[in-house]
């Protein structure tokens, strides 16, 4: 099996592992830290995540340039490039520390809703996070070198091992009475270990050398010109997922931050199921663009991928709409209470509703990348995410976390509708046909499934067993309806091909 195939397999493994372990670990960590301290932990993490934007997309740039120099067999160029990026990272890490020192002195004046004890915890966590970031940014370039050499298996396997060991360590430390500060120390230790192990692999196994042969300002400009749009999309991601934390951190107590954070965690899990499908189609989009595929041909591919994503997402979305309130209460209700878990459910549901269309049209983004037409989307998204954050901040004064998310969701929906016009007019995609084919048959499944779901919800009970019974019954009904009503012939054949290895294995056992 090639490095690419193994890398893709490890990608899916990581997604499943992080989602499953994350669902199990979140209530455990929340229960041991408490609602307030968990909110501080999330918010300081989001704040430092904002500072991490100082990476300016260099990690992705390293992958691209290292792959280029490797293909050209330009060892001198590669050594000079890596030495130049190392100097840039030294400057970035120094800037991170300076910004960290400045903000450290203003934590108590910014987070006005925290008491003195909570401020002290926030300061310690912040200081450790800043150290982590200053070391981790240049350390992350080592993984970029591995990817540039198409050595995916080692770093991805190492990441999985790290995630499992980190989870086990967190459980042990929390059971022994550790708190949020201990979690940040654990992350720092693991990060340093990963950097040292990856460094050994890069310099001793791949035989990479770093040497400054010549220093050129134009070369630095070339590096940053490539990373600019990567940086812009990182800004978009910041306003989507992190900006709400530092807005709420200013005007709300830590408990509100926890409720908001739990909602975002569930919303991001939703996206992972779809991006696992769409992310592997960038090479196909690139090939079709190079071959000058027509708008209708690109639309055909977008429909095929979109329908597969849509079916999966509609199962998750309808199930969460029907049974999610009960699930969130059982999951974290012990700490958040009935009202808090209800708000987290609403926030997650809002994200899922707004996130569905961008996820279903994920192949459209691959087309933009392949055609090098990301500029319009980047500027549009960034502009509206900033406006959405401002609107959310206004609404948050009255509606707290739900108001904060409402602003982002409104901006998100507007942006995606504008993008559909762009896809139709500028890229040549037949968006009207896309939606017709997307809802073909699937709309009937959704309506029927919701009808059955409301009936299933009448089953009396509130515990985990009751929830599992409802979930299993709904899953069986949804799958039955989807296969017999929702799938077209191509999708049924794909489903059969996917199951054929399992069926053959069962026959061999007999």
C-alpha positions as CSV (number, residue, x, y, z in Angstrom):
1,X,0.0,0.0,0.0
2,X,1.4,3.4,-1.0
3,X,2.2,6.2,1.5
4,X,-0.8,8.2,0.0
5,X,-3.3,5.3,0.6
6,X,-1.9,4.6,4.1
7,X,-2.0,8.3,4.8
8,X,-5.7,8.5,3.8
9,X,-6.5,5.5,5.9
10,X,-4.7,7.0,8.9
11,X,-6.7,10.2,8.3
12,X,-10.0,8.4,8.7
13,X,-8.6,6.5,11.7
14,X,-7.7,9.8,13.3
15,X,-11.1,11.4,12.6
16,X,-13.0,8.4,14.1
17,X,-10.6,8.1,17.1
18,X,-10.7,11.8,18.0
19,X,-14.5,11.9,17.7
20,X,-15.2,8.8,19.7
21,X,-12.6,9.6,22.4
22,X,-13.7,13.2,22.4
23,X,-17.3,12.3,23.1
24,X,-16.2,10.0,26.0
25,X,-13.6,12.4,27.4
26,X,-15.6,15.7,27.3
27,X,-18.1,14.9,30.1
28,X,-15.3,13.3,32.1
29,X,-13.0,16.3,31.9
30,X,-16.0,18.7,32.5
31,X,-17.1,16.7,35.6
32,X,-13.6,16.8,37.1
33,X,-12.7,20.4,36.3
34,X,-16.1,21.9,37.0
35,X,-18.2,24.2,34.8
36,X,-16.2,27.3,35.5
37,X,-12.6,26.0,35.2
38,X,-13.5,24.1,32.0
39,X,-14.8,27.3,30.6
40,X,-11.5,29.1,31.5
41,X,-9.5,26.2,29.9
42,X,-11.5,26.4,26.6
43,X,-11.4,30.2,26.4
44,X,-7.6,30.6,27.1
45,X,-7.0,27.9,24.6
46,X,-9.1,29.8,22.0
47,X,-7.3,33.0,22.8
48,X,-3.8,31.4,22.4
49,X,-5.2,29.8,19.2
50,X,-5.8,33.3,17.9
51,X,-2.1,34.2,18.5
52,X,-1.1,31.0,16.6
53,X,-2.2,32.8,13.5
54,X,1.2,34.3,13.5
55,X,2.3,31.1,11.8
56,X,1.0,32.9,8.6
57,X,0.4,29.6,6.9
58,X,4.1,28.8,6.8
59,X,3.5,25.1,7.7
60,X,1.5,24.5,4.5
61,X,4.1,26.5,2.5
62,X,6.9,24.2,3.8
63,X,5.0,21.2,2.4
64,X,4.7,22.8,-1.0
65,X,8.3,24.1,-1.3
66,X,9.9,21.0,0.1
67,X,7.9,18.9,-2.4
68,X,9.0,21.2,-5.2
69,X,12.8,21.1,-4.3
70,X,12.6,17.3,-3.9
71,X,11.0,16.9,-7.3
72,X,13.7,19.2,-8.8
73,X,16.4,17.4,-6.8
74,X,17.6,20.8,-5.7
75,X,19.3,20.0,-2.4
76,X,21.0,23.4,-2.0
77,X,17.7,25.2,-2.6
78,X,15.9,23.0,0.0
79,X,18.6,23.6,2.6
80,X,18.5,27.3,2.0
81,X,14.7,27.4,2.1
82,X,14.6,25.5,5.4
83,X,17.2,27.7,7.0
84,X,15.3,30.8,5.9
85,X,12.0,29.5,7.3
86,X,13.8,28.6,10.5
87,X,14.9,32.3,10.8
88,X,11.3,33.4,10.1
89,X,10.0,31.0,12.8
90,X,12.6,32.4,15.3
91,X,11.2,35.8,14.7
92,X,7.6,34.5,15.0
93,X,8.3,32.7,18.2
94,X,9.9,35.8,19.7
95,X,6.8,37.8,18.6
96,X,4.6,35.2,20.3
97,X,6.5,35.6,23.6
98,X,6.4,39.4,23.4
99,X,2.6,39.4,22.7
100,X,2.1,36.8,25.4
101,X,3.9,39.0,28.0
102,X,1.9,42.1,27.0
103,X,-1.4,40.3,27.2
104,X,-0.5,38.4,30.4
105,X,-0.5,41.7,32.2
106,X,-4.0,42.6,31.0
107,X,-5.8,39.3,31.6
108,X,-7.5,40.6,34.8
109,X,-8.7,43.7,33.0
110,X,-10.0,41.8,30.0
111,X,-11.8,38.9,31.7
112,X,-13.9,41.1,34.0
113,X,-16.4,38.4,34.9
114,X,-13.8,36.1,36.5
115,X,-13.1,36.2,40.2
116,X,-9.4,36.5,41.5
117,X,-8.9,32.7,41.8
118,X,-10.2,32.2,38.3
119,X,-7.9,35.0,37.0
120,X,-4.9,33.3,38.6
121,X,-5.7,30.0,37.0
122,X,-6.2,31.8,33.6
123,X,-2.8,33.5,33.9
124,X,-1.0,30.2,34.6
125,X,-2.7,28.4,31.8
126,X,-2.0,31.3,29.4
127,X,1.7,31.4,30.3
128,X,2.1,27.6,29.6
129,X,0.1,27.8,26.4
130,X,2.3,30.7,25.2
131,X,5.4,28.6,25.9
132,X,3.8,25.7,24.1
133,X,3.0,27.9,21.1
134,X,6.5,29.4,20.9
135,X,8.1,26.0,20.8
136,X,5.3,24.3,18.8
137,X,5.2,26.6,15.8
138,X,8.7,25.9,14.6
139,X,8.4,22.3,15.7
140,X,5.4,21.9,13.5
141,X,7.6,22.6,10.4
142,X,9.2,19.1,10.9
143,X,5.9,17.5,10.1
144,X,5.6,19.7,7.1
145,X,8.9,18.4,5.9
146,X,7.7,14.8,6.3
147,X,4.6,15.6,4.2
148,X,6.7,17.4,1.5
149,X,8.6,14.1,1.2
150,X,5.3,12.2,1.0
151,X,6.1,10.4,4.2
152,X,2.7,10.4,5.7
153,X,2.7,7.2,7.7
154,X,5.2,8.1,10.4
155,X,3.8,11.5,11.5
156,X,0.2,10.4,11.3
157,X,0.8,7.2,13.2
158,X,2.8,9.2,15.8
159,X,-0.2,11.6,16.1
160,X,-2.6,8.7,16.8
161,X,-0.2,7.2,19.4
162,X,0.1,10.6,21.0
163,X,-3.7,11.2,21.1
164,X,-4.3,7.8,22.8
165,X,-1.5,8.2,25.3
166,X,-2.5,11.8,26.0
167,X,-6.1,10.7,26.7
168,X,-5.0,7.9,29.1
169,X,-2.6,10.3,30.9
170,X,-5.4,12.9,31.2
171,X,-7.7,10.3,32.8
172,X,-5.1,9.2,35.2
173,X,-4.1,12.8,36.2
174,X,-7.7,13.9,36.7
175,X,-8.5,10.8,38.8
176,X,-5.5,11.7,41.0
177,X,-7.0,15.2,41.5
178,X,-5.4,17.2,38.7
179,X,-7.1,20.3,37.3
180,X,-6.9,22.5,34.2
181,X,-3.3,23.5,34.8
182,X,-2.2,19.9,34.9
183,X,-3.9,19.3,31.5
184,X,-1.9,22.1,29.9
185,X,1.3,20.8,31.4
186,X,0.5,17.3,29.9
187,X,0.0,18.9,26.5
188,X,3.3,20.7,26.7
189,X,5.2,17.5,27.6
190,X,3.6,15.6,24.8
191,X,4.3,18.4,22.3
192,X,8.0,18.5,23.2
193,X,8.3,14.7,23.0
194,X,6.6,14.7,19.5
195,X,8.9,17.5,18.3
196,X,12.0,15.6,19.5
197,X,10.8,12.3,17.9
198,X,9.9,13.9,14.6
199,X,13.2,15.8,14.6
200,X,15.1,12.6,15.0
201,X,13.1,11.1,12.1
202,X,13.6,14.1,9.8
203,X,17.3,14.6,10.4
204,X,18.5,11.0,10.9
205,X,16.1,9.0,8.7
206,X,15.3,11.4,5.9
207,X,18.8,12.9,6.2
208,X,17.5,16.5,5.9
209,X,20.0,19.3,6.4
210,X,19.4,23.0,7.1
211,X,22.0,25.5,5.9
212,X,21.8,29.1,4.9
213,X,23.6,29.5,1.6
214,X,22.3,32.9,0.8
215,X,19.8,35.4,2.4
216,X,17.2,37.0,0.0
217,X,14.4,39.4,0.9
218,X,12.7,38.6,-2.4
219,X,12.8,34.9,-1.4
220,X,11.0,35.7,1.8
221,X,8.4,37.7,-0.1
222,X,7.9,34.7,-2.4
223,X,7.4,32.5,0.6
224,X,4.8,34.8,2.1
225,X,3.0,35.5,-1.2
226,X,2.2,31.7,-1.3
227,X,1.1,31.6,2.3
228,X,-1.1,34.7,2.2
229,X,-4.4,33.0,1.2
230,X,-3.7,30.1,3.6
231,X,-3.4,32.8,6.3
232,X,-6.7,34.4,5.2
233,X,-8.6,31.1,5.5
234,X,-7.0,30.6,8.9
235,X,-8.5,34.0,9.9
236,X,-11.9,32.8,8.6
237,X,-11.6,29.7,10.7
238,X,-10.7,31.8,13.7
239,X,-13.8,34.0,13.4
240,X,-15.9,30.9,12.9
241,X,-14.8,28.8,15.9
242,X,-12.7,31.0,18.2
243,X,-13.8,34.6,18.1
244,X,-16.9,33.8,20.1
245,X,-14.8,32.6,23.0
246,X,-12.9,35.8,23.5
247,X,-16.1,37.9,22.9
248,X,-18.0,36.0,25.6
249,X,-14.9,35.9,27.8
250,X,-15.2,39.7,28.0
251,X,-18.9,39.9,28.9
252,X,-19.9,36.5,30.4
253,X,-18.9,34.3,33.3
254,X,-16.9,31.1,32.7
255,X,-20.0,28.9,32.9
256,X,-21.4,30.5,29.7
257,X,-18.1,29.8,27.9
258,X,-18.4,26.1,28.8
259,X,-22.0,26.0,27.4
260,X,-20.8,27.7,24.2
261,X,-17.7,25.5,23.9
262,X,-19.7,22.3,24.2
263,X,-22.0,23.4,21.4
264,X,-19.0,24.1,19.1
265,X,-17.4,20.8,19.9
266,X,-20.6,18.9,18.8
267,X,-20.9,21.1,15.7
268,X,-17.3,20.4,14.6
269,X,-17.8,16.7,15.0
270,X,-20.7,17.0,12.6
271,X,-18.4,18.5,9.9
272,X,-15.7,15.8,10.3
273,X,-18.1,13.1,8.9
274,X,-18.5,15.0,5.6
275,X,-15.0,16.4,5.1
276,X,-13.7,12.9,5.4
277,X,-15.5,12.2,2.1
278,X,-15.0,15.5,0.2
279,X,-11.3,16.1,1.2
280,X,-10.1,13.2,-0.8
281,X,-11.5,14.6,-4.1
282,X,-9.1,17.6,-4.6
283,X,-6.9,15.5,-7.0
284,X,-10.0,14.6,-9.0
285,X,-11.0,18.2,-9.2
286,X,-7.5,19.2,-10.2
287,X,-7.4,16.6,-13.0
288,X,-10.8,17.6,-14.3
289,X,-9.7,21.3,-14.3
290,X,-6.5,20.5,-16.2
291,X,-8.5,18.5,-18.7
292,X,-10.8,21.5,-19.1
293,X,-13.9,19.6,-18.0
294,X,-17.1,21.4,-18.8
295,X,-19.3,23.0,-16.2
296,X,-21.9,20.2,-16.6
297,X,-19.2,17.6,-16.1
298,X,-18.0,19.3,-12.9
299,X,-21.6,19.6,-11.8
300,X,-22.1,15.8,-12.3
301,X,-19.1,15.1,-10.0
302,X,-20.3,17.7,-7.4
303,X,-23.8,16.0,-7.4
304,X,-22.3,12.5,-6.9
305,X,-20.1,13.6,-4.0
306,X,-22.8,16.0,-2.6
307,X,-25.5,13.4,-2.5
308,X,-23.3,11.0,-0.5
309,X,-22.4,13.7,2.0
310,X,-26.0,14.9,2.1
311,X,-27.4,11.5,3.0
312,X,-24.9,11.0,5.8
313,X,-25.4,14.6,7.1
314,X,-29.2,14.3,7.0
315,X,-29.1,11.2,9.1
316,X,-26.9,12.9,11.8
317,X,-28.8,16.2,11.6
318,X,-32.3,14.7,11.8
319,X,-31.2,12.3,14.6
320,X,-29.7,15.2,16.5
321,X,-32.8,17.3,16.0
322,X,-35.0,14.5,17.3
323,X,-32.9,13.0,20.1
324,X,-30.0,15.5,20.6
325,X,-31.6,17.4,23.4
326,X,-31.8,14.1,25.4
327,X,-28.3,13.1,24.4
328,X,-26.7,16.4,25.5
329,X,-28.4,16.3,28.8
330,X,-27.3,12.7,29.5
331,X,-23.8,13.6,28.2
332,X,-23.0,16.8,30.1
333,X,-26.2,17.7,31.9
334,X,-24.7,16.7,35.3
335,X,-22.5,19.8,35.1
336,X,-24.4,22.1,32.8
337,X,-27.8,21.5,34.2
338,X,-31.0,21.2,32.1
339,X,-30.9,24.8,30.9
340,X,-27.2,24.7,30.1
341,X,-27.4,21.5,28.2
342,X,-30.4,22.8,26.3
343,X,-28.4,25.9,25.2
344,X,-25.5,23.7,24.1
345,X,-27.9,21.6,22.0
346,X,-29.4,24.7,20.4
347,X,-25.9,26.1,19.6
348,X,-24.8,22.8,18.1
349,X,-28.0,22.5,16.1
350,X,-27.5,26.0,14.7
351,X,-24.0,25.1,13.6
352,X,-25.2,21.9,11.9
353,X,-27.9,23.7,10.0
354,X,-25.6,26.4,8.8
355,X,-22.7,24.0,8.1
356,X,-24.7,21.5,6.0
357,X,-24.7,23.4,2.7
358,X,-20.9,24.3,2.7
359,X,-20.2,20.6,3.6
360,X,-22.4,19.3,0.9
361,X,-20.8,21.6,-1.6
362,X,-17.3,20.7,-0.5
363,X,-16.3,19.7,-4.0
364,X,-16.9,23.2,-5.1
365,X,-14.1,24.4,-2.9
366,X,-11.8,21.7,-4.4
367,X,-12.7,23.1,-7.8
368,X,-11.8,26.6,-6.7
369,X,-8.4,25.3,-5.4
370,X,-7.8,23.5,-8.6
371,X,-8.6,26.6,-10.7
372,X,-6.7,28.8,-8.3
373,X,-9.8,31.0,-7.7
374,X,-9.9,31.1,-3.9
375,X,-9.4,34.8,-3.6
376,X,-13.1,35.8,-4.0
377,X,-14.2,33.2,-1.5
378,X,-11.5,34.1,1.0
379,X,-12.3,37.8,1.0
380,X,-16.1,37.2,1.0
381,X,-15.8,34.7,4.0
382,X,-13.5,36.9,6.0
383,X,-15.6,40.0,5.5
384,X,-18.8,38.3,6.5
385,X,-17.3,36.3,9.4
386,X,-16.0,39.6,10.9
387,X,-19.5,41.2,10.5
388,X,-21.1,38.0,11.9
389,X,-18.8,38.2,15.0
390,X,-19.8,41.8,15.5
391,X,-23.5,41.0,15.2
392,X,-23.0,38.0,17.5
393,X,-21.2,40.2,20.1
394,X,-24.3,42.6,20.1
395,X,-26.7,39.7,20.5
396,X,-24.6,38.0,23.1
397,X,-25.3,40.8,25.6
398,X,-28.9,39.5,25.9
399,X,-28.8,35.9,24.6
400,X,-25.2,34.9,25.6
401,X,-23.8,31.9,23.7
402,X,-26.9,31.4,21.5
403,X,-26.8,35.1,20.5
404,X,-23.0,34.8,19.7
405,X,-23.6,31.8,17.5
406,X,-26.6,33.4,15.8
407,X,-24.5,36.2,14.4
408,X,-22.0,33.8,12.9
409,X,-24.7,31.6,11.5
410,X,-26.5,34.5,9.8
411,X,-23.2,35.5,8.1
412,X,-22.5,31.9,7.2
413,X,-25.8,31.5,5.4
414,X,-25.5,34.8,3.5
415,X,-22.0,33.8,2.3
416,X,-23.0,30.4,1.1
417,X,-25.9,31.8,-0.9
418,X,-23.5,34.4,-2.5
419,X,-21.1,31.5,-3.3
420,X,-23.8,29.6,-5.1
421,X,-24.2,32.6,-7.5
422,X,-20.5,32.7,-7.9
423,X,-20.3,28.9,-8.7
424,X,-23.1,29.3,-11.2
425,X,-22.0,32.5,-13.0
426,X,-18.2,32.3,-12.7
427,X,-17.2,28.7,-12.4
428,X,-20.0,27.3,-14.7
429,X,-21.6,24.9,-12.3
430,X,-25.3,24.3,-12.8
431,X,-26.4,25.0,-9.3
432,X,-30.1,24.7,-10.0
433,X,-29.6,21.2,-11.4
434,X,-27.3,20.5,-8.4
435,X,-30.1,21.2,-5.9
436,X,-32.7,19.3,-8.0
437,X,-30.5,16.2,-8.0
438,X,-29.6,16.7,-4.4
439,X,-33.2,16.6,-3.2
440,X,-34.2,13.9,-5.7
441,X,-35.7,11.1,-3.6
442,X,-33.8,12.2,-0.5
443,X,-36.4,14.8,0.4
444,X,-39.0,12.1,0.8
445,X,-36.6,10.1,3.1
446,X,-36.1,13.2,5.3
447,X,-39.9,13.8,5.6
448,X,-40.7,10.2,6.3
449,X,-37.8,9.8,8.7
450,X,-38.8,12.9,10.7
451,X,-42.4,11.5,10.9
452,X,-41.2,8.2,12.3
453,X,-38.7,10.0,14.5
454,X,-41.4,12.0,16.2
455,X,-43.3,8.8,16.9
456,X,-40.2,7.1,18.3
457,X,-39.7,10.1,20.6
458,X,-43.0,9.1,22.3
459,X,-41.3,6.1,23.8
460,X,-41.3,6.9,27.6
461,X,-38.1,7.2,29.5
462,X,-35.1,9.5,29.9
463,X,-32.0,7.4,30.6
464,X,-29.2,6.1,28.4
465,X,-31.0,2.8,27.6
466,X,-34.0,4.7,26.4
467,X,-31.8,6.9,24.2
468,X,-30.0,3.9,22.7
469,X,-33.3,2.1,22.0
470,X,-34.6,5.2,20.2
471,X,-31.3,5.7,18.3
472,X,-31.1,2.1,17.1
473,X,-34.7,2.1,16.0
474,X,-34.3,5.4,14.1
475,X,-31.0,4.2,12.5
476,X,-32.7,1.1,11.2
477,X,-35.7,3.0,9.8
478,X,-33.5,5.7,8.2
479,X,-31.2,3.2,6.6
480,X,-34.2,1.2,5.3
481,X,-35.9,4.3,3.9
482,X,-32.7,5.6,2.4
483,X,-31.8,2.3,0.6
484,X,-35.3,1.7,-0.7
485,X,-36.5,5.2,-1.5
486,X,-33.5,7.7,-1.3
487,X,-30.7,6.0,-3.3
488,X,-30.3,6.1,-7.1
489,X,-28.8,3.1,-9.0
490,X,-25.3,4.5,-8.9
491,X,-25.4,4.9,-5.1
492,X,-26.9,1.4,-4.6
493,X,-24.1,-0.1,-6.6
494,X,-21.5,1.9,-4.6
495,X,-23.1,0.6,-1.4
496,X,-23.0,-3.0,-2.6
497,X,-19.4,-2.7,-3.7
498,X,-18.5,-1.3,-0.3
499,X,-20.2,-4.3,1.5
500,X,-18.9,-6.9,-0.9
501,X,-15.6,-7.6,0.9
502,X,-17.4,-8.1,4.1
503,X,-19.9,-10.5,2.5
504,X,-17.1,-12.4,0.9
505,X,-15.3,-12.7,4.2
506,X,-18.5,-14.1,5.8
507,X,-18.8,-16.7,3.1
508,X,-15.2,-17.8,3.7
509,X,-15.9,-18.2,7.4
510,X,-18.9,-20.5,6.5
